[in-house]
Every structure is written in C-alpha cells, then in structure tokens.
Amino acid sequence: MSDHLTVVDHPLVQHKLTLMRDKGTSTAGFRRLLREITQLLAYEITREMPLTTTTIDTPMEEMEAPILAGKKLALVSILRAGNGMLDGVLELIPSARVGFVGLYRDEETLQPVQYYFKAPEGLKDRLVIAVDPMLATGNSSAAAIDLLKEAGANDIRFLCLLASPEGVERMKELHPDVPIVTASLDRQLNEKGYILPGLGDAGDRMFGTK
C-alpha cells in the first residue's frame, strides 16, 4: 500500500456503486449494497496484512500453513455512517476489535466537533482501519486519524466509498502516512461540502432519515 490513494476499479465494485448512487435505490437496498461493496474494498485494503505460519494436519499430511500474524486488526467506525461499513469487514474478519469515533460537522464552519471516542486497547500493535463512506472535506477524517494517533495507532488505513479531490489532498497534507482505499474519486465538492456527483448523505440513505 505504497500509494496514498487506491481506487478499486473492480467491475463488481463499480456496478454496486452505480446502484448506490441511484436515488431510486431503497434504504434496504442501499444498506445491503454498502455491506457488499465494503467486503470487496476490505479485500483490497487488507492485501498486505502480515502472515506467519502454523503447523496443521490436513486430511492428507502435516504442513506449515500461512496464518495472519500479530494482534487482531482494529476496525474504527467514524459515526454514524461508518457503522454501515462495519458488517462488511467483520464478515471477512470476525475477530477484529471495533472502536468508534463520534464527530459531527458544524454546518457553519464545516469543522468537526468530537462527541465520542472509544477505541480498543493496544492500538500501537494493531493494523487500524478507519471506515467512513464519504471522504468529503477531509476535516472529520483527519480529526478522527488525529485521535487514533493520540491513542497510539501507527499503522492506519482509511477505507471509504467515495472520495473528493479536496478530501484526498487534505488527508495527504495532514496524514501522508495513511493510505486511502476507495471505490471512486469523484469530481468535486459543492459549496456545502457534499461530494459531486456523489450519492447524497450516506447516513440518511442508510438509516432512512432526512
């Protein structure tokens, strides 16, 4: 994961993302697609997880077989929309530890305000994947990464569904050591800080709120 930004252009990812962008997609459909697309993105973001070996007996013989090394991965949801991505990763890695960062965006300043933070212990020894469907201004994402670093994390990756050029630049400026994996780098932000063409408010579409 040397590149700062990885756009996963797999046909299944792109197909599911198109369905999610469509404003006619139901809340239930949006939720299901988010879980499915997150699994596919998680496959990419965990590609370089370290392996060791263990001795097992197959039905045929004993062998040295690869197995994940080190402490369990930590998955951190940036509330509230990040919760929609948790299930997708946890289905792949059910033993992952889970943390939460609560931030809301002040509509006047567009700056993040923290209201909750709870992370697993021993972050310095874990791969930490922060999840949030949208990397828009990058302010909330960067603030969440700040909190994780303060808590000891030093191997962090950021997983999102959509990213804006402005958000990617902001993250690169503040956290050049944090690779980003996304399904799409969209065109731009509008004056309210929403991604264009985007898919609207991911939290509202996921939870059926307005």
Secondary structure, 3 states (H helix, E strand, C coil): CCCCEEECCCHHHHHHHHHHHCCCCCHHHHHHHHHHHHHHHHHHHCCCCCEEEEEEECCCCEEEEEEECCCCCEEEEEECCCHHHHHHHHHHCCCCEEEEEEEEECCCCCCEEEEEEECCCCHHHCCEEEECCEECCCHHHHHHHHHHHHCCCCCEEEECCEECHHHHHHHHHHCCCCCEEECEECCEECCCCCEECCCCCHHHHHHCCC
